[in-house]
């Protein structure tokens, strides 16, 4: 197994009395594209900022690129972070931003930014403040990539892009990871997009980690059961019921566990990413009592 | 980083340079006029034809005189327009995140940015001080009064310290408030409050003042351009003599407290009046002229220290802040 680029244990962040992230334990192996998913306010942005070293945790430990995020040029050079709110100097042109990057980074690929912007018809000589939202996002992305980071942390990078630009961007991302030396964590609400490129998943809800691990392994561990309306105690003995929808005549269960279900009354089916993610998210929204029961659910797939 | 600092602040620098150049032109033209007028007046005076107007010449035109006094506020320009937005704008718009995700540490980023701007502030304060000192030189030659508040604050090395303090105050206010306009307001209020408080309550006590008592008939003036803190007359009982508005006086004493013979006193004081005056002692409390540079040094030290404390606070707060 390849070395972990990100490893956290019990990572927590509180802002005064509000908990933004609690007891977050995750592992992201090298050369993966990890999708960071969760409802609004789940702590996705907080986690990314902690990993980038822009904010400091109130508790817990983390190793990013082999060390604690710190103020060290070598560490900073390895991290590319793109915030959700694009922060560029409004009065400076793309050209000036490229020059700033060249002065502030030892490793800087100015050519790639210019090529990227030209291919997107984004003017290099107009102030960033006069560009459209999508153009600004593209510029910020290009600047983040120009550092040639080893770990790319992207907070909703595609939200401002049109569908075609989104697809192109994700394709380029996948290509860069395939070439090697790059690991990506990107948060997004667009599950369909993520499904296309991501092979790793971190699911946050209510400031806690619900799932973390390889997507394929995780999907293989879950199944959907459809059967008559009847008690589920037998299944609960061998599996964890993530979600149960009880209609008048039939019950639909999303269960977790590798053991086969032998009772012929239940019809088993494979589960899709979106279905699984939504099941965990809606479970969280049902109430606080669901949270403690899930604490053992972290790091699926990585355990073995 | 130096390049980025230059790129971000060059417009402000050009503007400041233009302002300074315009000020220099006004001061040089006015200064040359004053010098010429001074020489003419001195020649007239030497020829024995009226020396009365010498003292009135040295403010040049009223506009220029006002401009020179207005340079008391020059540190505020750098504090409010360079210092306050320096960090506030980056924090407010979030561009600090862009800056801090490049391969430069926060500490280096802050040190270089602040270092260059503090240097610019010092140059600004020093240049204005030098011009003002030059402009005042004919007046200083004739009647030095450099120790008086107003003059003391405009020349020497203190204007450099004021500019450094104003800049540091603006930077700190910006770092703490994270918004430019409130930071500018705090810089203005803070600078004025600290300057006034120090002039009124601290500066007179840098070294303990000298008090000299004197015979009211002969009077007494300390040598050189001393700074007078208090002057008055003690009566026979040791009580301070109080003079009402527009009251006729002799030697600082109201005529109503003296024998009637004093009212007729011209160049010679009648004996009965002299006898009465002997019961009064004049006093003057002042800082002697030769302490001028000691005071400049102490005041500069205080403001540089304040600036250093403010910048330390900024560094402690900013380098730990989550962004």
Interface residues (C-beta under 8 A of the other chain):
Chain A: X49 X52 X54 X55 X56 X71 X72 X73 X74 X76 X77 X79 X80 X81 X83 X85 X87 X88 X89 X90 X92 X96 X99 X100 X101 X103 X104 X105 X106 X107 X140 X143 X144 X147
Chain B: X1 X3 X4 X7 X8 X93 X94 X95 X96 X97 X98 X99 X100 X101 X102 X103 X104 X105 X106 X107 X319 X320 X322 X323
